[in-house]
Amino acid sequence: MDKLAYKSEKELASAIKDIEVTSISQKTKLMRYELDGIIHTSIWRRHETWQNIFHQETKKKLKNPVIKDRIFFYSLISKSLRYS
């Protein structure tokens, strides 16, 4: 894969999803969006220009972590059976 194709693929993979903007007041906005499986939450305040006064990143939880654990467990078992 050449450099340009890799860059284009990475940009597509890291597209911003689920953008939400909530008005807290006329000069304050709450913004939430997802980027690369991480939920970003920020508060913006307008003085002369918009300024970010708070930002938090939260890893997105799996919908059903038990299934992921089972898949991992079964893969360990199948690997151990192959090598025994």
C-alpha positions as CSV (number, residue, x, y, z in Angstrom):
1,M,0.0,0.0,0.0
2,D,1.5,3.4,-1.0
3,K,1.6,6.4,1.4
4,L,-1.4,8.2,-0.1
5,A,-3.6,5.1,0.0
6,Y,-2.7,4.5,3.6
7,K,-3.4,8.1,4.6
8,S,-6.8,8.0,2.8
9,E,-7.7,4.7,4.5
10,K,-6.7,6.1,8.0
11,E,-8.8,9.2,7.5
12,L,-11.8,7.1,6.6
13,A,-11.3,4.8,9.6
14,S,-11.0,7.8,12.0
15,A,-14.0,9.7,10.9
16,I,-16.0,11.6,13.5
17,K,-19.3,9.9,14.4
18,D,-22.4,10.8,16.3
19,I,-21.8,14.5,16.8
20,E,-24.1,16.2,19.3
21,V,-24.2,19.8,20.3
22,T,-26.3,20.9,23.2
23,S,-26.9,24.5,24.2
24,I,-26.3,25.1,27.9
25,S,-26.7,28.8,27.5
26,Q,-26.4,31.4,24.7
27,K,-22.6,31.5,25.2
28,T,-22.0,27.9,26.4
29,K,-22.3,24.7,24.3
30,L,-21.7,21.0,25.2
31,M,-20.2,19.0,22.4
32,R,-20.1,15.2,22.2
33,Y,-18.7,13.0,19.4
34,E,-17.0,9.7,18.8
35,L,-13.6,9.3,17.2
36,D,-11.8,6.0,16.9
37,G,-13.9,4.3,19.5
38,I,-13.4,7.1,22.1
39,I,-16.2,9.4,23.2
40,H,-15.1,13.0,23.4
41,T,-17.0,15.5,25.5
42,S,-16.2,19.2,25.6
43,I,-17.6,22.4,26.8
44,W,-17.1,25.5,24.7
45,R,-17.7,29.1,25.9
46,R,-17.9,32.2,23.8
47,H,-16.1,35.4,24.9
48,E,-14.6,37.2,22.0
49,T,-14.0,33.9,20.3
50,W,-15.0,30.3,21.1
51,Q,-12.8,28.7,23.8
52,N,-12.7,25.1,24.9
53,I,-13.0,25.2,28.7
54,F,-13.3,21.4,29.4
55,H,-12.5,18.3,27.5
56,Q,-12.8,14.6,28.5
57,E,-12.1,11.4,26.6
58,T,-13.9,8.1,27.5
59,K,-13.3,4.7,26.0
60,K,-16.5,3.3,24.6
61,K,-17.7,0.2,26.5
62,L,-18.4,-3.0,24.7
63,K,-22.1,-3.8,24.3
64,N,-21.6,-7.3,25.6
65,P,-18.1,-7.9,27.2
66,V,-19.1,-11.5,28.2
67,I,-19.1,-12.5,24.5
68,K,-15.6,-11.0,23.9
69,D,-14.3,-13.0,27.0
70,R,-15.9,-16.2,25.7
71,I,-14.3,-15.7,22.2
72,F,-10.9,-15.1,23.9
73,F,-11.4,-18.2,26.1
74,Y,-12.4,-20.4,23.2
75,S,-9.4,-19.2,21.1
76,L,-7.1,-20.1,24.0
77,I,-8.6,-23.5,24.2
78,S,-8.4,-24.2,20.5
79,K,-4.7,-23.0,20.4
80,S,-3.8,-25.3,23.3
81,L,-5.5,-28.3,21.7
82,R,-3.6,-27.7,18.5
83,Y,-0.3,-27.8,20.2
84,S,-0.9,-30.7,22.5
